[in-house]
Amino acid sequence: MRERLSLWAVFCLIVAFLPSQTESVAVMSVDLGSEWMKIAIVKPGVPMEIALNKESRRKTPVAVCLKENERLFGDSALGVAVKNPKVVYRFLQSILGKTADNPQVAQYQKHFPEHQLQRDEKRGTVFFKFSEELQYTPEELLGMILNYSRTLAQDFAEQPIKDAVITVPAYFNQAERRAVLQAAHIAGLKVLQLINDNTAVALNYGVFRRKDINSTEQNIMFYDMGSGSTTATIVTYQTVKTKESGSQPQLQIRGVGFDRTLGGFEMELRLRDHLAKLFNEQKKSKKDVRENLRAMAKLLKEAQRLKTVLSANAEHMAQIEGLMDDIDFKAKVTRSEFEALCEDLFDRVPGPVKEALAAAEMSMDEIEQVILVGGSTRVPKVQDVLLKAVGKEELSKNINADEAAAMGAVYQAAALSKAFKVKPFLVRDAAVFPIQVEFSRETEEEDGVKTVKNNKRILFQRMAPYPQRKVITFNRYMDDFVFYINYGDLSFLGEQDLKVFGSQNLTTVKLAGVGSSFKKHSDAESKGIKAHFNMDESGVLILDRVESVFETIVEEQEEESTLTKLGNTISSLFGGGNSEPTANGTEPVTDEEEVTPEAGKDQEQSEKQEESAQEKPETEEGKEKEPQAEEQKDNKEDKAETQGETDPEKTEKPEEKSDGEKAEEKPEDKKPKPQKKSKISEDIAVELEVNDVLNPSTEDMEVSKKKLQDLTNRDLEKQEREKTLNSLEAFIFETQDKLYQDEYVTVVTAEEKEQISGKLSEASNWMDEEGYTAGTKELKEKLSELKKLCKAMFFRVEERKKWPDRLAALNSMLNHSSIFLKSARLIPESDQIFTEVELKTLERVINETMTWKNETVAEQDKLSPTEKPVLLSKDIEAKLSLLDREVNYLLNKAKFAKPKPKDKVKDKNNTSTENSKANKTEDAEKIIPPKSDEAEEVKPAEEPPTAEKKDEEPILELNPAENTDSESTESSKTENHKGDEL
């Protein structure tokens, strides 16, 4: 019974891990830039491919146009922007996760004065007022664009996609990252990870240069200047050893520097204003062109083109037809003028490089090469200034500046998806902004005066690797208290960057139930209040849980029996948990151990010692430890430095775990102690108060999702109507033309032609009068009516088209089948491999098919072309299929049949020969060559399979060349050759 249950459990596990056939296996990535987005997909048979949009372009503008009755995206939206800029929304990335008083919101309003940005009183953010009834948040507009990106990916992959990896700038803070996740949630995308765009570029570079990475560190700087911002990143490549897969390549982000507003868009704005100035100076109009929003949109489009052309040419002529009041504009602009306009921008080019070096604590001498990424690095002046700043001989351009991030992100998507297996490439991203925990407590001085002391504990240092879990233990609180999660030291940011950054306070955490937990476990020793933090793969900080931990001494239980231990071991294998009964929350601790390997303990120890010396309440991830625990941490110091991740639950009381394991696992070696320590954890209620940018409520998210779904349904309905309208128009015109073609004239009577022609003319007139305003349902009914009327005519024409090919194929099959049957009947009886029943069955099928063909063709010849045919292509295909099945059955039997022994001289001693072959391998080897030669002479004859060889048949079907008999390799090759000839 136990065996049966175990087998059933294993079967259930196997079934649970089998991939579902109904689920999509394709994944996608979206390189979400400020102006452009690139989409890549991975699906079975298509590894890492950029998805083309509807215009067959490899990149798509991040723009959405909201008309009253439809939405447009990408290039179509940009086309409307020139005519009606009020309904086109672009460059949304800069206002994501920003409050209304943020400087970037004011800057956005200055760049796009046609939009009405208003304050959301509930969240403090902004929204676009589209009309009196309609308004859209930046997250909703971005959700529309992300949903459109998925549509493009699905059209390219030809299958549904829901899993995606989205790139974000490395400088995005917590509020901005949450805003992107909210937009993806509204769009219905499952985000596998938000990956920093610089990390995605570095991953793409490393994946295609895996062989060049070794144990020696290689430091490379990626300089990425896009449309809206600039980022410099220092990445270290080297191979590291892992427990799971041995030595694997790894990239580690060492330093990041950025400039939020330095990019190609700012250069285009300078050019636009310069062109506007030139137009005003020409005095062709009394109006100021800068007050005309439509004219400024045209100038911006021309400025974008001009910037691209001036990167390759010293001068170019800007020209716009009908810029304003039907006045054409034409002016020459030189590269030197452009560089003079952007001189202050070019001075800011070295800034991110210096910041990245400072963050990594490196010098340019340690950087092997600087690689250019992003479209704006193609501006010659940018390259000249950067080359002087880095002091290198040249700047490397050995990566696709536009698509590297999308390709790196989709590789990560494939690695995170369960449907694909990729070569491991370890990624250690870094948190650009430090995060700390702040709390206060009362202390009593020597003179009895009580004072409140504020404490700060660094949770994640600047450039700390993630994903990572950490635990902070509060040792001196015995009642409910409050602590704060804030950003750490941001002194490396400039004054303007700090204003753009927003609130430096993240979350207020209010704990309830601390006092009651102490009352409940008053007889136990408190081990502190533990707060478990997790910075996930997307760089978003999450407070997993808070628990109050106690330790108590319990009586040692009697030694378990061997069967009980075996049961506990099996249950732990299938459940992944501990067999010891503990209260509240041993499973989450196990989850931490699984997700984050033990590391970072040396840091814990040093902070713990510092805290103990100053008699402070607790340390980052540390607490009071017994000498044995300290010694154990020291022994694991090397591993901590390698992994760089922290699992404090492993570091706490290791000697207890060791004792427990020894007591449970090795009772025969060590006598059980009379007492042992047991850990008790009590969950603490947590109330979170967001201090930076409030998340939308669940109700607001549902309203947003419904709003977008309604728009999507409206778009789909519109597309369906247009598709039906086009189909109806095409059907009317094509059918009217077909009525005069020879092949249709032959099969239709005069009355039928007149009836069809009349209905088509009637439908054509209806289209001109009412059709273009009719609904989808009415159009479909009209189309269905016309198709039904013409169905018989089309059927007769299609059948007559198919007859020649189908009959030729049937005649050919009948000839080949007859020849095969005659050949099979000529095989001598001693060598015959087919039974008489099989041959008679084939003969019957051939005769029946021949008779049916002759009779049906003769009957069809008697009918008029305007009558319903009796010779149908589907019947011919059915006869072909039946005949082909019978012949293939016999061919397969011949292919896998084994030849009978042909040595007639030794036929009498055949039994003794077979026995000697089974007992003496050497004698068998001497006999096989002549047997093999004879087998080649008479190929069809084979010995029918015996009862002993029935089990081997599946193996032979999978690979006929393999033989499991005791025959030699030479004999196997001969049989295989024979099968091929048959």
Buried (B, 14 or more C-beta within 10 A) or exposed (E): EEEEEEEEEEEEEEEEEEEEEEEBBBBBBBBBBBBBBBBBBBBEEEEBBBBBBEEEEBBBBBBBBBEEEEBBBBBBBBBBBBEBBBBBBBBBBBBBBBBBEBBBBEBBBEBBBBBEBEBBEEBBBBBBEBEEEEBBBBBBBBBBBBBBBBBBBBEBBEBEBBBBBBBBBBBBBBBBBBBBBBBBBBBBBEBBBBBBBBBBBBBBBBBBBEEEBEEEEBBBBBBBBBBBBBBBBBBBBBBBEBEEEEEBBBBBBBBBBBBBBBBBBBBBBBBBBBBBEBBBEEEBBEEEBBEBBBBBBBBBBBBBEBBBBBBEEEEBEBEBEEBBEEBEBEBEBEBEBBBEBBEEBBEBBBBBBEBBBEBBEBEBEBBEBBBBBBBBBBBEBBBBBBBEBBEBEEBBEEBBBBBBBBBBBBBBBBBBBEBBEBEBBBBBBBBBBBBBBBBEBEBEEEEEEEEEEEBBBBBBBBBBBBBBBBBBBBBBBEEBBEBBBBBBEEEBBEEEBEEBBBBBBBBBBEBEBBBBBBEBBEEBEBBBBBBBBBBBBBBBBEBBBBBBBBBEEEEEEEBBEEEEBEBBEEEEEEEEEBBEEBEBBBEBBBBBBEBBBBBBBBBBBEBBBEBBEEEBBBBBBBBBBEEBBBEBBEEBBEBBEEBBBBBBBBBBBBBBBEBBEBBBEEEEEEEBEEEBBBBBBBBBEBEEEBBBBBBBEEEBBEBBBEBBEEBBEEBEEBEEBEEBBEBBBEBBEEBBEBBEEEEBEEBBEEEBBEEBBEBBEEBBEBBEEEBEEBEBEBBBEBBEEBBEBBEBBBBBBEBBEBBEEBBEBBEEBBEEBBEBBEEBEEBEEEBBBBEEEBBEBBBEBBEEBBEBBEEBEEEBEEEEBBEEBEBBBEBBBEBBEBBBEBBEBBEEBBBBBBBBBBEEEEEEEEEEBEEBBEEEEEEBBEBBEEBBEBBEEBBBBBEEBEEEBEEBEEEBEEEBEEBEBEBBEEBBEBBBBBBEEB
